Amino acid sequence: MTNYQQFKDAKYGLMLHFGLYSLLGGVYKGNKGPYYAEWIECHQQIPNSEMERLASIFNPIYLDTDEICEFAVKCGMKYIVITAKHHEGFALFRSEVDKFNSYDASPCKRDIIKELSDSCKKYGLKLGLYYSQCIDWHEKHGGGYLTDPSDAAGPTWENSWDFPNKAEKDYDICFNNKILPQIKELMTNYGDIFLVWFDMPLDSTKKHSQIIYDCVKQLQPNCLVNSRLGNGVYDYVSLGDNEIPDEIPSSISDDVDYNAIYGIKKSPHNLYESACTLNCSWGYTVAYPKWREANAVLSTRLKLEKLGINYLINIGPDWLGRLPYEAKEILLKVQEEYLKK
């Protein structure tokens, strides 16, 4: 069975949004960040030196990938997507390319992607990896500096507080020295990868997107690439954040949602996915704790399933790696009611 068919059959997945931002919970020095708690570094212009201090205490002692996979199976999920590296540039895997990661920069000395890969195999789940391929706030040459910042959840898309001189920035340096080499590591070191969930192409050119796509396919021929790689290079369509359409879209463009990336037309393989949060944030937050009702989540699940659109439900583990109690209760209730249908 091809990964295209496996993706269609999967229907339901779990996203884990986890990183240094999880330690802050959406609050920095008494100030609330934006609704999206994972954007707090940009919103509050937290310097890299402070993020590195957070890395020095990053130790999610209760992050148990077996427990997470067992929970996902109980909820009827078929695949898991985890933030291997989000916009802050901190990787949840041991990288020879850049030492700002959970093994080399943190006391936990853990390759979380390896742990989750092993657990997914044990529980029969497919593994997907989120990777921020343009924005990287830890890097002077991280992308986003050429893009209008009016829609950003902060002053700019790139790190303008540590590195204010845009004229000195060259995304190609970050792309060649960190982005592409880390993607190669992820495609090489963790067994079969079901899909790669790229995000926010911004300054990426068609050439950048094609190089990444070709790299993924060379190392993992069956791995699916989502449309947020950008520039019309993809295998399946990632809808906008929390977007629940009434019908299969005939076309998608970035005027629907900034994240619903440039140049996307109807999926060539009729593969669609809607990624949705259980509250207003993707990363763990204490600032905006309102949760969706289980019956609303169930209604969305049934609607998307009828349309043939995969439902990717996000949970942001807390600073210790725990799945919030409320999130678990909601999803267990959803599965209980789903099985009655």
C-alpha positions in Angstrom: 0.0 0.0 0.0 1.4 3.4 -0.9 1.8 6.2 1.6 -0.8 8.1 -0.4 -3.4 5.4 0.4 -2.1 5.1 4.0 -2.5 8.8 4.5 -6.1 8.7 3.2 -6.9 5.7 5.4 -5.3 7.3 8.5 -8.0 9.9 8.9 -6.9 11.0 12.4 -3.6 12.0 13.9 -1.9 13.6 16.9 0.4 16.6 16.7 2.8 17.3 19.6 3.9 21.0 19.7 6.8 21.0 22.1 10.0 23.1 22.6 11.7 25.6 24.8 8.6 27.8 24.6 6.8 25.1 26.6 8.8 26.1 29.7 7.3 29.6 29.5 3.7 28.6 28.9 2.9 31.8 27.1 4.1 34.2 29.8 7.5 36.0 30.0 8.5 38.2 33.0 4.9 38.7 33.9 3.8 39.6 30.4 1.4 37.5 28.3 2.5 36.5 24.9 0.3 36.0 21.8 -2.5 33.4 21.6 0.0 31.2 19.9 2.3 30.6 22.9 5.1 29.1 20.7 5.5 32.6 19.3 6.4 34.2 22.6 10.1 34.6 21.8 9.3 36.8 18.9 6.3 38.6 20.5 8.4 39.5 23.6 11.7 39.8 21.7 13.4 37.4 24.1 17.2 37.4 23.3 18.9 34.2 22.2 21.0 34.3 25.4 17.8 33.9 27.4 16.6 31.1 25.2 19.9 29.4 25.7 19.4 29.7 29.5 16.0 28.0 29.0 17.8 25.2 27.1 20.2 24.8 30.0 17.2 23.7 32.2 15.2 21.9 29.6 14.5 18.5 31.2 11.1 17.0 30.4 11.4 14.2 32.9 7.7 13.1 32.4 7.9 13.0 28.6 7.2 9.3 28.0 6.9 8.5 24.3 5.5 5.0 25.0 2.7 6.5 27.1 2.0 9.1 24.4 1.7 6.5 21.7 -0.5 4.3 23.8 -2.7 7.2 24.4 -2.9 8.0 20.7 -3.9 4.5 19.9 -6.6 4.6 22.5 -7.9 7.7 20.8 -8.1 6.0 17.4 -5.1 7.9 15.9 -2.9 6.4 13.2 0.0 8.9 13.1 1.9 11.4 15.2 3.6 14.6 14.1 6.1 16.2 16.4 8.0 19.5 16.2 11.5 18.3 15.5 12.5 22.0 15.2 10.2 25.0 15.6 10.9 28.6 14.8 13.1 29.1 17.9 15.7 26.9 16.2 15.9 24.4 19.1 16.0 20.8 17.8 14.4 17.8 19.7 17.0 15.5 18.3 20.8 15.0 18.5 22.2 17.0 15.6 25.7 17.0 14.4 24.9 20.1 12.4 23.9 22.4 15.2 24.4 21.9 19.0 21.4 23.9 20.0 19.3 20.8 20.6 17.9 18.6 23.4 20.9 16.4 23.6 23.8 18.8 23.5 22.4 22.0 24.9 20.2 20.5 27.7 20.7 18.5 30.8 18.2 15.8 29.7 20.7 14.5 27.1 17.8 13.0 25.1 17.1 12.5 21.4 13.4 12.8 21.7 12.8 12.1 18.0 14.6 8.8 18.4 12.5 7.9 21.4 9.3 8.7 19.6 10.4 6.9 16.5 11.0 3.7 18.5 7.7 4.1 20.3 5.7 4.6 17.1 7.1 1.4 15.8 6.2 -0.4 19.0 2.6 0.8 18.9 2.1 0.6 15.1 1.9 4.3 14.5 3.3 6.3 11.6 5.8 9.1 12.4 5.6 12.6 11.0 8.1 15.4 11.6 7.4 19.1 11.8 10.3 21.2 10.7 10.5 25.0 10.4 12.4 25.4 7.1 12.6 29.2 6.9 12.1 30.8 10.2 14.9 30.2 12.7 15.3 32.8 15.4 18.5 31.3 16.8 20.2 32.1 13.5 21.3 35.5 12.2 20.6 34.4 8.7 17.2 32.8 9.5 14.5 33.6 6.9 11.6 36.0 7.1 13.5 39.3 6.8 12.2 39.9 3.3 8.6 39.3 4.1 6.1 42.0 5.2 5.8 41.5 9.0 2.3 42.9 9.4 0.8 39.4 9.9 3.5 38.2 12.3 2.8 37.5 15.9 5.7 39.9 16.8 7.6 42.8 15.4 9.0 40.8 12.5 9.2 37.2 11.2 12.9 36.9 11.7 15.0 37.6 14.8 15.3 41.4 14.5 16.1 42.0 18.2 19.4 40.1 18.3 20.2 40.7 14.6 18.6 44.1 13.6 20.6 44.7 10.4 18.6 43.2 7.6 21.3 44.1 5.0 23.7 41.7 6.6 21.3 38.7 6.4 21.5 35.9 3.8 19.0 33.1 4.1 21.1 30.9 1.8 23.7 30.7 4.6 21.2 29.4 7.1 19.7 27.1 4.4 22.9 25.5 3.4 24.6 25.4 6.8 21.7 24.3 9.0 18.3 23.8 7.4 19.1 21.3 4.6 21.7 19.4 6.6 19.3 18.9 9.5 16.6 17.7 7.1 19.1 15.2 5.8 19.7 14.0 9.4 16.0 13.6 10.0 15.5 11.7 6.8 18.5 9.4 7.6 18.6 8.6 11.3 15.1 7.7 12.3 13.8 4.9 10.1 10.7 5.3 7.9 9.2 8.8 8.1 5.5 8.9 7.1 5.4 12.7 6.3 7.3 15.9 6.8 5.2 18.9 8.0 7.0 22.0 6.9 5.8 25.4 7.8 6.0 29.1 6.9 8.1 29.3 3.7 8.2 33.1 3.7 11.5 34.0 2.0 12.0 30.5 0.5 12.3 30.5 -3.3 11.0 27.8 -5.6 14.6 26.6 -5.8 14.8 26.2 -2.0 11.5 24.3 -1.9 12.5 22.0 -4.7 15.9 21.2 -3.2 14.2 20.2 0.1 11.6 18.2 -1.7 14.1 16.3 -3.8 16.3 15.7 -0.7 13.3 14.2 1.2 12.4 12.0 -1.8 16.0 10.8 -2.4 16.4 9.7 1.2 12.8 8.7 2.0 11.1 8.0 -1.4 7.7 7.2 0.3 7.7 10.1 2.7 4.9 12.7 2.0 5.6 16.4 1.9 3.0 18.9 2.9 2.0 22.0 1.0 3.6 24.4 3.5 6.9 23.7 2.1 5.8 26.4 -0.3 6.0 27.5 -3.9 3.6 24.8 -5.1 6.0 21.9 -4.2 4.1 19.2 -2.2 2.3 15.9 -2.0 -0.7 16.8 0.1 -2.5 20.0 1.1 -2.2 21.4 4.7 -5.2 23.6 5.2 -5.0 26.8 7.2 -4.7 26.7 10.9 -7.9 25.4 12.4 -9.6 25.6 9.0 -12.7 23.4 8.7 -14.1 23.6 5.1 -17.6 22.7 4.1 -16.3 20.9 1.0 -13.1 19.7 -0.6 -11.3 22.9 -1.7 -11.0 23.4 -5.5 -8.1 25.8 -4.8 -6.3 27.2 -1.8 -4.3 30.4 -1.6 -2.6 32.4 1.1 -5.6 34.9 1.2 -7.5 32.2 3.2 -4.9 32.0 5.9 -1.3 33.2 5.7 -0.1 29.6 6.5 -2.1 28.2 3.6 0.9 28.8 1.4 1.5 30.3 -2.0 0.6 28.7 -5.3 -1.3 25.8 -3.9 -4.0 24.3 -6.2 -6.1 21.2 -5.7 -4.1 18.3 -4.3 -2.7 16.2 -7.1 -3.4 13.1 -5.0 -6.6 14.3 -3.4 -4.9 14.4 0.0 -6.0 17.0 2.5 -5.3 17.6 6.2 -6.7 20.0 8.7 -4.5 20.7 11.7 -6.4 22.1 14.7 -5.8 23.0 18.3 -7.7 22.0 21.4 -7.5 25.6 22.7 -6.2 28.8 21.1 -2.6 27.8 21.1 -0.3 25.2 19.6 2.4 25.3 22.3 1.5 24.8 26.0 -0.1 27.9 27.5 -1.3 29.0 30.9 -2.3 32.4 29.5 -5.2 31.4 27.4 -6.4 28.1 29.0 -9.9 27.8 27.4 -10.5 24.4 25.9 -12.8 23.2 23.2 -15.7 21.0 24.2 -15.5 17.3 23.3 -18.8 17.4 21.4 -17.4 20.2 19.2 -14.2 18.2 18.5 -16.3 15.1 17.7 -18.5 17.0 15.3 -15.4 18.3 13.5 -13.9 14.8 13.4 -17.0 13.4 11.8 -17.4 16.2 9.3 -13.8 16.0 8.1 -14.0 12.2 7.9 -17.0 12.5 5.7 -15.2 14.9 3.4 -12.1 12.7 3.3 -9.9 15.3 5.1 -7.5 14.0 7.7 -7.9 15.6 11.2 -4.6 16.4 12.9 -5.3 17.3 16.6 -2.6 19.3 18.4 -1.6 19.0 22.0 1.1 21.1 23.5 2.9 19.1 26.3 3.9 21.2 29.3 7.4 22.0 30.5 7.8 18.5 32.0 6.6 16.8 28.9 3.1 15.9 30.3 0.1 16.0 28.1 -2.3 18.4 29.8 -5.0 16.6 31.7 -7.8 18.6 30.0 -6.6 17.7 26.6 -6.5 14.0 27.4 -9.9 14.0 28.9 -11.4 15.7 25.8 -9.8 13.3 23.3 -10.7 10.2 25.3 -14.3 11.4 25.5 -14.3 12.1 21.7 -13.2 8.5 21.0 -15.7 7.1 23.4 -18.6 8.9 21.6 -17.1 8.3 18.2 -17.2 4.5 18.8 -20.9 4.8 19.5 -21.6 6.3 16.0 
